[in-house]
């Protein structure tokens, strides 16, 4: 079984005709309601990672089925035929093509790109909007103040702005942006290694549901908010799962602080199962056993009521 299939939640069998009818009904509902879809689950440098000589990386370079795109999600509003991308990764071309297939819209329309911060996996995909590639026209790029300044002051990003491939849209901490109808996106600051910009997570809301996206954060203890409250107050919570546990890489892990999956699981273990089931881990380093398909670790995670996000996973927000 391919690793991606193993990451997906297991489902019980049902009569084929009943399943067919359910799929038709579900498709009709999904087409009319906003949803978020996962476009990638890897850490900034992807899976496998350049220069990695581990057994897993060697296998992944040889077997495309083991590769994973860099973490990104898309917000889709079928009613208005709108789609927004969260983080412009180095894999943006492939992710945009997949988004076209998912939405059934083969145009080059991107209604906006929301950036979390200025680390390589989260904004460098903007280069594909330039003259050398798609040569887009005024794609809205939503960014916080320091992130905007970084783009304006440095090539090649400044050229994208100058020749109007992109149009910067300001974001402010905990100030929601209305995207039309009942859809809003609200950025909120999180502690991270902010060498070039601040770092934010996003709360995506519709009239019915809300989703949290935090692909990068240092440690939960550094954040003034309590993760338990965030989980209770939202319907879906996608959080930093870069590393599974301490000692995972051959360097001091305090140089690249992230909340280990094991730490997050421990922090939330006393919450009801209905709350824990909201949590999806994302942004996996190539060293993480979850993205490597370690079946024991994946089963343990599920047994404790949590799950790993997978490419193509959808979250209905209607």
C-alpha positions, -999 to +999 in steps of 0.1 A: +000+000+000+014+034-009+023+056+020-002+083+010-030+057+011-019+045+046-020+081+059-056+084+049-083+075+076-095+039+071-131+035+062-155+005+066-170-011+035-205-004+024-227-017-004-215-003-037-248+013-048-252+029-014-217+043-016-224+056-052-256+074-040-237+089-010-209+101-033-234+118-056-251+136-027-218+146-012-205+159-045-236+181-048-230+195-013-193+200-017-197+218-050-219+245-034-200+250-002-166+265+006-138+241+015-101+239+022-080+213+004-044+203+013-019+209-015+012+197+003+024+184+037+063+187+036+087+210+053+101+239+034+127+219+014+102+191+005+103+153+009+129+140+002+153+168+009+183+179-011+215+164+002+198+138+024+216+105+023+192+085+046+177+052+036+143+068+032+155+097+011+173+073-012+141+053-017+121+085-022+144+098-049+139+065-068+102+062-061+080+093-069+051+078-049+071+085-017+077+122-025+057+150-008+051+186-018+058+215+005+030+224+029+003+245+015-035+247+015-061+263-008-095+278+001-121+272-026-155+289-029-173+269-057-203+293-057-181+323-068-155+301-086-129+316-064-097+301-050-070+313-027-037+297-019-020+298+015+018+300+011+036+302-022+059+272-020+087+260-043+062+235-055+036+261-066+035+251-103+025+215-095+002+226-067-016+251-089-021+225-116-036+201-090-058+229-078-071+234-113-080+197-115-096+197-081-118+227-089-124+218-125-113+253-135-084+253-159-080+291-161-050+308-145-072+326-120-057+330-085-079+352-063-051+357-038-021+342-020-018+345+018+018+344+031+027+332+066+064+343+067+097+347+049+112+312+051+120+295+018+090+271+017+064+298+022+070+326-003+096+317-029+070+302-052+060+338-060+088+337-086+066+315-109+042+345-112+069+365-130+078+371-167+100+340-169+070+318-160+032+325-159+036+363-161+005+369-140-015+401-139-020+417-105-024+385-083-032+397-048-005+388-023-016+392+013+013+399+037+021+414+071+041+447+073+076+432+076+068+406+050+056+433+026+087+454+032+110+425+025+092+418-008+093+455-018+130+460-009+145+429-025+149+414-060+134+395-077+102+401-056+104+439-061+102+433-099+070+413-095+056+444-078+070+469-102+057+452-134+024+444-116+027+406-117+015+408-081-003+434-060+005+435-023-024+436+001-018+446+037-025+423+067-027+432+104-026+410+134-060+397+143-078+418+117-100+397+094-101+402+056-135+397+040-132+376+008-168+379-001-200+365+013-194+350+048-157+341+041-130+358+061-093+352+067-077+364+099-040+364+105-025+361+140+011+364+151+029+333+163+065+330+178+090+318+152+125+326+139+116+359+124+148+369+107+132+386+077+095+389+086+070+383+113+052+349+113+015+343+113-011+315+113-045+320+097-081+315+108-103+308+079-140+313+087-173+309+068-208+314+081-207+278+095-172+266+103-136+277+109-102+262+102-068+271+118-036+268+098-003+271+117+025+254+096+053+270+117+057+279+153+086+276+178+070+261+209+034+263+222+048+276+256+061+307+238+026+316+224+003+337+247-027+317+234-035+282+248-036+256+221-064+238+240-086+269+236-078+272+199-089+236+193-121+241+212-130+273+194-125+259+158-137+230+137-104+220+121-068+227+133-038+221+111-006+225+131+031+223+129+042+187+128+078+193+115+095+168+139+080+138+157+104+138+186+137+151+200+169+136+185+153+131+151+181+150+132+218+151+136+221+187+149+210+205+180+172+207+176+170+239+196+185+256+165+153+249+147+127+249+174+093+234+166+067+217+188+073+180+184+043+159+174+048+140+207+047+172+227+015+184+210-001+150+216+009+151+253-004+187+256-038+178+242-042+142+255-068+151+282-092+167+257-123+148+247-119+125+216-142+149+197-117+177+202-086+157+195-101+145+162-100+181+149-062+182+149-041+174+118-003+176+117+013+191+087+047+206+075+067+173+080+104+172+078+118+144+057+131+128+089+096+126+105+084+089+107+049+100+099+058+112+064+081+082+060+051+059+064+061+044+098+029+023+103+035+019+140+038+056+146+008+064+124-013+038+143-002+051+176-012+087+165-046+075+154-051+055+186-046+087+206-072+105+185-050+125+161-041+123+124-016+134+099-028+156+070-024+142+035-023+158+001-058+161-013-075+160+020-106+183+021-122+202+050-158+213+044-165+248+057-201+251+047 
